[in-house]
Amino acid sequence: MQRTIEVKHLSRVEKLRVMEAIWEDLSREDEEVESPGWHQEALQETERRHSERQEKIVDWQVAKKELRNRFE
């Protein structure tokens, strides 16, 4: 039996609490979650570009601000 949760009726705080609870539950089972093959390839490609100085490291707070500005 599948139950659907109507998240649109939840407040922002309630949505975040639900999301955190789900994430906490999922992260307890991380050994059961298999990364897709493309993920390892993407990590290796990023590492290669970084070692060849084609990528720059950006602080996470700065990156979030830049992304928000770009997509707002």
SETIKE-477327 format. One record per residue (C-alpha): residue number from 1; residue in three letters; x, y, z. Coordinates in steps of 0.5 Angstrom, whole numbers, padded with zeros to 4 digits. Last residue first. Example, Ala and Ser with C-alpha at 12.3 -4.5 7.8 and 13.67 -1.06 7.14 Angstrom:
<nodes>
2,SER,0027,-0002,0014
1,ALA,0025,-0009,0016
</nodes>
This chain:
<nodes>
72,GLU,0034,0068,-0021
71,PHE,0039,0063,-0024
70,ARG,0045,0066,-0024
69,ASN,0045,0070,-0018
68,ARG,0043,0063,-0014
67,LEU,0049,0060,-0017
66,GLU,0054,0065,-0015
65,LYS,0051,0065,-0008
64,LYS,0051,0058,-0008
63,ALA,0059,0058,-0010
62,VAL,0061,0063,-0005
61,GLN,0058,0059,0000
60,TRP,0061,0053,-0002
59,ASP,0068,0056,-0003
58,VAL,0071,0055,-0010
57,ILE,0076,0051,-0013
56,LYS,0078,0052,-0020
55,GLU,0078,0047,-0026
54,GLN,0083,0047,-0032
53,ARG,0089,0047,-0027
52,GLU,0091,0040,-0030
51,SER,0090,0037,-0024
50,HIS,0083,0040,-0023
49,ARG,0081,0037,-0030
48,ARG,0084,0030,-0028
47,GLU,0080,0030,-0022
46,THR,0074,0033,-0025
45,GLU,0074,0027,-0030
44,GLN,0075,0022,-0025
43,LEU,0069,0024,-0021
42,ALA,0065,0024,-0027
41,GLU,0067,0017,-0029
40,GLN,0066,0015,-0022
39,HIS,0059,0018,-0022
38,TRP,0058,0015,-0029
37,GLY,0058,0008,-0026
36,PRO,0052,0009,-0022
35,SER,0053,0009,-0014
34,GLU,0051,0003,-0010
33,VAL,0046,0005,-0004
32,GLU,0046,-0001,0001
31,GLU,0052,0001,0004
30,ASP,0049,0008,0005
29,GLU,0043,0005,0009
28,ARG,0044,0010,0015
27,SER,0044,0015,0010
26,LEU,0037,0014,0008
25,ASP,0034,0015,0015
24,GLU,0038,0021,0016
23,TRP,0036,0024,0009
22,ILE,0029,0022,0010
21,ALA,0029,0026,0017
20,GLU,0032,0032,0014
19,MET,0027,0032,0008
18,VAL,0021,0032,0013
17,ARG,0024,0037,0017
16,LEU,0026,0041,0011
15,LYS,0018,0041,0009
14,GLU,0016,0042,0016
13,VAL,0020,0049,0016
12,ARG,0018,0051,0009
11,SER,0010,0050,0012
10,LEU,0007,0043,0009
9,HIS,0001,0044,0005
8,LYS,0005,0043,-0002
7,VAL,0008,0037,0001
6,GLU,0001,0032,0000
5,ILE,0004,0026,0002
4,THR,0002,0020,-0002
3,ARG,0001,0013,0001
2,GLN,0003,0007,-0002
1,MET,0000,0000,0000
</nodes>
